[in-house]
Amino acid sequence: MGRHARRKVEPERRPAGIDHWAGLWVAIKDGKVIAASENSRDLVAMVRSKGPGGEGAVAQYVPKRTDDIMIGVG
């Protein structure tokens, strides 16, 4: 482990109301959805068209809420 103190990493919280966008790619800035699209390529174009207002936005896919569990290996 070494001598460095462990850093507590907070989980990324699911923004309120994000389920409205289930099945879409969204761009989030300051906790608000500023653009949404069915694919990430179109989302990037939408965010770029906002100019400085789109800078710093984070893109993410909003999966539908399920009880399924997905585990990635690799």
Protein Blocks (a to p, Z undefined) as FASTA:
>chain_A
ZZadcdddddddddehklmmgoiacddeehiafbdcfbfklmmmmmmmnmmmlgopacdd
dddddfbdcddeZZ
